[in-house]
Amino acid sequence: MRIGIIGTGVAGSLLAERLDGAPGIETAVFERVRPGEHAEAGTGLNLGPNAAKALRLHLPERHAALREASLPWRRWFVDLADGTRLLDLDLLEVADEPGVRIRWSELYRVLRAPVAGITRHGHALEAVEEDAAGRLVPVFRRADGELARHGGFDLLVGGDGRYSQLRALTAGVPEPRQLGVCIWRLLVPDATDCPFDDYGQWFNGNARLLAFRVPGNAVYVAGTFPLGEDGQITAEHRGLDYQRRLFLPPDAEPSADVAWMLAQIAARFGEIHWARSADAPMLRHSPDGRALFLGDAAQAMVPTLGQGATQAVEDGVLAGAVLRAGGDVRAVAALRDPRVGFVRDLSWAASDTLLPGVDSVAGTRKKNGEAFRAELRRLYRDVPGPEELLAA
């Protein structure tokens, strides 16, 4: 079986590692960017304990490399902007091991290293054709501007992200569902004087700051706030004064944590990346079964619980197990779609405190209850190991 993987993001890299050298499978990997172009990519992210568990069970060497390149995510606390504590959770109460905090560039380095030798860089997917045997033939635009074809594939796998070109070409462009919330992101590269460490959130009404340290003495900071009825990010929203007002408590001084973040926002405001929080309809494969979608290409979700990259990790290692065992795209869907559906629904429901008209204090305190913790246990622990997959 000849399998082509489009994109060496989280899911694509892990799938390629799992399939490389598998009996009866020839794997080819294609990446749009040139080697090293993601060396300083993005800001930071947290991977849930379920991602770490998936790697530990299925790719222990990658688990060890990820741990070495990251900081542990063990604590999750939620405060008001004046420092009032609403929630303080030790993740080991609901998970088998801590999650991780890491920079995107380091995550790419760790995951791409094992498949660097089988990856063709500078290949941007432009079209999909069909050969005489009915196999899909991807057509790439190379970095030098020339078109390239590398033969037919029994299966093409889209690991090319939320705006997957493979999904668009084989199954159409999905229509996103907007949450009605702006999310912006910032990396503070020198955080020597930062007063906090692990994963924290700070609410002021429905506006929220989220931040945590990542390796290299840096801090990842994200802000969210509700948008107007038109759902657009306006010029006013992108103003420093507007953002400062969002996160300043009206009748109290900001906590030391919030004051520090407001100072960093003011100093680095031009570096903020702005986006709207949204998901897209889940789709695991093309109608004819010749294209499989993993990670954000299959299941773009709102980032409230940090499960986008985490589910991409699960996708990569578990889809690899299914394909190595001779399963097809429908077997991957049967394994992954119920699980991902649960995660997407939970992430959307957990976004309630970000929306206008919802009491963020009462909503956060409710998450201290057993019902939400039971959902977190299911989220963080329900990852099948090799024996469970074999039995299934």
Order of alpha helices (4+ residues) and beta strands (2+ residues): beta-alpha-beta-beta-alpha-alpha-beta-beta-beta-beta-alpha-beta-beta-beta-beta-beta-alpha-beta-beta-beta-beta-alpha-alpha-beta-beta-alpha-alpha-alpha-alpha-alpha-alpha
